[in-house]
Amino acid sequence: MSGIKVVTIGGGSSYTPELVEGLIKRYGELPVQELWLVDIPEGEEKLNIVGALAKRMVEKAGVPMKIHLTLDRRQALRDADFVTTQFRVGLLDARAKDESIPLKYGVIGQETNGPGGLFKALRTIPVMLEIATDMEEFCPDAWLINFTNPAGMVTEALLRCSPLEKVVGLCNVPIGMQMGIAKMLQVEADRIHIDFAGLNHMVFGLNVYLDGENITEKLIQQFLSGEKSGVTMENIVDLGWEPAFIEGLKILPCPYHRYYYQTDRILDEEMEAAKTKGTRAQVVQKLEADLFELYKDPDLAVKPPQLEKRGGAYYSDAACRLIHSIYNDKGDIQPVNTKNNGAIQGIPADSAVEVNCVITKDGPKPITVGELPVPVQGLVQQIKSFERVTVEAAVTGDYNTALVAMTINPLVPSDKVAKQLLDEMLEAHQAYLPQFFEKVDV
């Protein structure tokens, strides 16, 4: 097998050690010869710290993988086989604004849902389309594996507005749910299979299997037997669920559904947290500072366990699993974000959905679901409308389109509040939204 070249944009991320670990442990079947870690000048210090740790990890493992560090994206992309993206436009300071400004209007502030998700997409999509253009020039046959949030909207934009066809979006929520259920049942994770369908951060577990036996009903009862579900994320408080609601729903929600089904309680939690320990962005800034202090240790040559507290556990390992399956034409089943092509009825064929796929050398082949259950179908379609309008706003820089996107999001109570939020957040993020300010004086 010839050596593989992987390029990671946002290589200075605190998640990168997990990516390196995943590539190392799969080296026998996934011979990555070059790993290029790319970042921007503002991230150079972190890039150097993470890069040094990556080199120590590779040396300790004894695999012939060369680590390259660069601020030159175009140089890095030349002849790449796989490109992974894990960056944040505006860094954590922008996330802090996404989370804090909505709270002033009594609206949830979160980086992928509601107003925060809208603005993260508006900042991110133009940059991602520039990367796609560079890939078309320097590595047109490469696969783009995106787990930059909001992953669903970013993947949607790439599928509909870029020249690339080899695009897959990835999220750690499905694998986190699988791991959580396995832990709850005290079994190995590979014995659990879940039929996933929906959108990114809006995905449902339609059926759950243990060793091939459908245990969905039994699991729901166990799911509700305790105050806490055990299936959540580090960045989402586990409030438990109203038992009768989950019994009536008959399928498993993902942790992010709390923003839509428990809006008032989540908002109260966020308001209280903002007063006491700060928004999630402020918490993450402290976590990242601690992580990078660990990464600086010249004796550290493995991924530290503290990384799981960052909130994105399994992200990078899921990316390595996906790359491994594409490269080796595994034909295994993984939940990814890909073009719908009729897999879920009621969602446009060219839109991104998060659904189980058979992973081949030609990419993911969605497993047909048909119609989603009636109780969840409407919410999924509403969020898809929000996503499509958001992509249009990000690409065109049209103020009115952005206002429509803000208003139709179910977490925003009215057009008046939507306009107030839009205006304040446009001003706060002006440096990262040239497409709006070149055309409209807001």
HELIX and SHEET records of a PDB file:
HELIX    1   1 THR A   16  LYS A   25  1                                  10    
HELIX    2   2 PRO A   41  GLY A   43  5                                   3    
HELIX    3   3 GLU A   44  ALA A   61  1                                  18    
HELIX    4   4 ARG A   73  LEU A   77  1                                   5    
HELIX    5   5 LEU A   91  LEU A  103  1                                  13    
HELIX    6   6 GLY A  114  PHE A  138  1                                  25    
HELIX    7   7 ALA A  151  CYS A  161  1                                  11    
HELIX    8   8 VAL A  173  LEU A  185  1                                  13    
HELIX    9   9 ALA A  189  ARG A  191  5                                   3    
HELIX   10  10 THR A  216  PHE A  223  1                                   8    
HELIX   11  11 PRO A  243  LEU A  249  1                                   7    
HELIX   12  12 PRO A  255  HIS A  257  5                                   3    
HELIX   13  13 ARG A  258  TYR A  261  1                                   4    
HELIX   14  14 THR A  263  THR A  276  1                                  14    
HELIX   15  15 ARG A  280  TYR A  295  1                                  16    
HELIX   16  16 PRO A  305  ARG A  310  5                                   6    
HELIX   17  17 TYR A  315  TYR A  327  1                                  13    
HELIX   18  18 VAL A  374  THR A  396  1                                  23    
HELIX   19  19 TYR A  399  ILE A  408  1                                  10    
HELIX   20  20 ASP A  415  ALA A  428  1                                  14    
HELIX   21  21 GLN A  430  TYR A  432  5                                   3    
HELIX   22  22 PRO A  434  PHE A  437  1                                   4    
SHEET    1   A 6 LYS A  66  THR A  70  0                                        
SHEET    2   A 6 VAL A  32  VAL A  38  1                                        
SHEET    3   A 6 ILE A   4  ILE A   9  1                                        
SHEET    4   A 6 PHE A  82  THR A  85  1                                        
SHEET    5   A 6 TRP A 143  ASN A 146  1                                        
SHEET    6   A 6 VAL A 167  GLY A 169  1                                        
SHEET    1   B 5 GLU A 213  ASN A 214  0                                        
SHEET    2   B 5 MET A 202  LEU A 210 -1                                        
SHEET    3   B 5 ILE A 192  LEU A 199 -1                                        
SHEET    4   B 5 ALA A 352  THR A 360 -1                                        
SHEET    5   B 5 ASP A 332  LYS A 339 -1                                        
SHEET    1   C 5 GLU A 213  ASN A 214  0                                        
SHEET    2   C 5 MET A 202  LEU A 210 -1                                        
SHEET    3   C 5 ILE A 192  LEU A 199 -1                                        
SHEET    4   C 5 ALA A 352  THR A 360 -1                                        
SHEET    5   C 5 GLY A 363  PRO A 366 -1                                        
END                                                                             
